[in-house]
Amino acid sequence: MSKNQNPVTQKSGLSTNVILTVVVVVVAVLVIGGVLLFNRSGDSGGGAGSGQPPVAAEVLRKPDSNVLTEAPNAKVTVTEFLDYQCSSCYGYYSQMTKKIENDYAGRITFVTRNYPLQMHPLGQPAARAAEAAALQGKYKEMYHALFDNWAAWATVSADELNSDEAKAKAEFEKYAQQIGLDVNRFQQDMVSPSVQAKIDRDVADGETAGVSGTPTIFINGQKFDQGSAQSMAEVDQAFRKQLDQELAK
């Protein structure tokens, strides 16, 4: 529909695309600042070199855990506990982990685990959407759809999270159709006890590993600590440096 035919834009003088772009830009600025503040506060835990023993591999990854990329030699394993509605997780994804996934594909094993927080009303439904897609072999595609379209389902404005589960589910079903899922099966799996049990197991393993907030990332069992990084570019640098050190061992 053209701008002249759209009654909303006729009244407002602004296109929907322009409005959405402004919201996304404002959210991105707030998210990046929030990510750095969150992690400088220490909520995401210790780090490599902190003197803490590594978390056991069997705690961080189960046989049915979702994997974004896998290295044949399994020399370096990254495990991220995440909440899909978490703004810090979105900030890490958009500024770092999406690029890490591509740049280190085939060199590292990148595992993702669910850790939806009670403060995020759509954290659980989004996790169920991801796990329902995984049952049809499309976890990676849904993972990217949820984060690439984060502003569309996770927020209602730059400073307010969405709590409308019905609206979010409609978005999830749209992504399911776009990535080629059987939508009827997807809807059934989203509310299945087995999918909820998988999420609960992830949360339990996160608690065992000492996770208290999201995102919490482990590199070969050690919690990643951004240290003195003051920007997401510096966080990305520190993360890559630790990955490269582990790969060089």
N, C-alpha and C positions, 0 to 999 in steps of 0.2 A: 504493500500500500504506500503511495507517495505521501509526501509531507502535506500537500494541499488537500488530500482526501482524508487525512487523519484528524478527527474532531478534537482529540486531545491536544495535538500540536498546534492546531489552529487557535486554540484558546490560550495556550501557554507561550507560544512563540518559540519554544525549544523542542527539539526532537527528543524522542525517547532515548536514542543512542547517545546524544550529548549528555542528558541527565545521568544515564548509567555510567558513562565515562567519568564524569565528575565524581560520582559516588565511589567508583573503583579507585580513582586516584587518591581521594581523601582517605579511604580505608587503607590503601597501601602505605601511605605516609604514617598513619597511626599504628599500623601493624608493625612496620619496621622499627619504629621507636619503641613499641611495646615489647618486641622480641628482645631487643638489647637491654632494656630495663629489667625485664623478667629474668634474663639469664645473669645479669650482673648482680642481681639480688641473691643468687645462689640457690634458687628454688629447684633448679634442674639437677642438683647434686654435685658430686665431686668430679674427678677427672683423671686422665692418665697422668701418672707421676704423683698422685696424691697419697700414695702409700697404701691404698686400699687394695685388697686382693681382687682379682677379676671375678666377675660373676660366671658361674658354670655355664658352659655352652648349652647344656640340656635345659637350663632354665630360660635362656634367651631365645632358643629356637626349638620348636616341636616339629615332628615329622609333617604335620599338616599346616605349618606356618606359611604365610604368604610371602613370596619372594619376588622382588622387582627385577633383579639381575643376579646371575649366579656365576661364580668363577669355577672352572674345572678343578683347580688345585685347592680351593677352599682355604687359601692362605689368610685372607682378610675377610672377616664378617662384620658387617655393620647391622645393628639392630636398633630400630627406632620404635619407641612406644609413643603412640600419637592419638590425638582426639581430632576428628575431622572438622569439628566446629571451632576448634581452638585457634585464635588469631595468631598466636605464636607459631603453631604448627604450619599455618598457611604462610606466614612470613618466611619460615625456614624453607618451605617447599618452593615458593616463588623466587626466593633469592639464593638458595643453595642446593637443597637436596635433589631437585629436579635436574639440575645441571650435573651434580655428582653422579646421579643414576646414568646419565648419558655418557659423561666423560670417562667414567670408570667401568663401563659395561664390559663384562667378560673378565675383569681384573679383580673385582670384589664381589662378594655375595651380600646383597642388600635385603634384609628381612624387615618386614613391618609387623607390628603387633598392636592390638587395640588397647586403648586405655582411656575410654570416654569418662569425662569428669562430670560430676553431678551439677556443676554450675553451668554446663552447656546443655540446654534442653534437647538439642538435636544431635548430640554426640552419639547416643545409643542408636537412634534410627539410621544415621549415616553409617555407623559401623555395621549394622545389620544389612544395609544395602551393599556394602563392600563384600561382606561374607556371602551374601546371596549370589552375587555375581561370581565369586570364586567357585561356587558349586557348579557353575557352567563354564569354568575355565577362563573367565574374563575378569579376574581380580584386578590385574594391572590396568586394564582399560577403565574400570570403574573408579579405581584409586585416582587416576588422572582426571577423570570427569568430575569427581567430587571437588578436587582442589582447583582445577582449571576454571570451574564455574562457581567457586566458593561464594562470591558476592551475591550470586543469584538465589542461593538457597539458605545460606548461613546467616545473612544479615538483612535487616530492613532499612538500615541507614548506616552512615559512617560510624556511629557510636552506639548502635543497638543491635544485639543479636536477635535473630528470628526464633520464635518459639512456636510457630504454626506448623505442627507436624504434618497435617494434611497437605498443606501447600508444598512442604519439602518433599513428601513422598511422591507428589505429582512430578516434581522435578527429577527425582531419582528414577521414576518409571520412564521419563523421557530419555534419560541417559541410557537406561537399560535397552530401550528400543534402538537408540542410535548406535550402540556397540554390538547389536545383533543378538541380544538375549531373548529367550522365550519369556515374555513379560508375565504371562500367567504363572509360570513356575517361579519366576523372580518374586512376584507378590506373595506367593505361598511360602517360599523359603525365608523371606524377610521376617515372618512372624513364627517361624518354626522353633521349637525348643532346642534343636541341635545347633542352630546358628547362635542362639543366645548362650548356649553352653560354651561354644567356642570363644565368644567374647569374654565370658566370665573366666575361662581358663587363662586367657591373655592377661586379664586384670590381676588374677592371682599370681601369675608369674612375675608381673611387673612389681607387685608388692614384695615378693620374695627378693627381687633384684634391687629393691630400695627405691623404686620409682615413686615420686610424690607429686610430680607435675609433668606437663607436656609442653614441648617435646623433650623426651629424654633419650639420648642416643648413646649406644655402646659401640666401641671399636675393639674387636677381639676381647670382649668381656669387660673393658674399662669404660667407665662413663666419660663421654667427651665433655671437656670444660673449655669454654671459649676464652678463659683467662682474662687478659687485659684488653681484648678486642673492643674497639669503640664503634665499629660499624659492621654491617652485614658483610661487606667486602672483606674486612679483616677476619670475621668469623669464618668465612669461606676459606680464606688463606690458611688459618690455623687448622681447620678440618682437613684440608688437602695435605698439609704438611704432615699431620699425624698419619693419614692414610699412606702417604709415600714412605714414611719411616717404617711402617709395618710391612709394606710390600718389599722394602729393601732388605729386610731381615733374612 
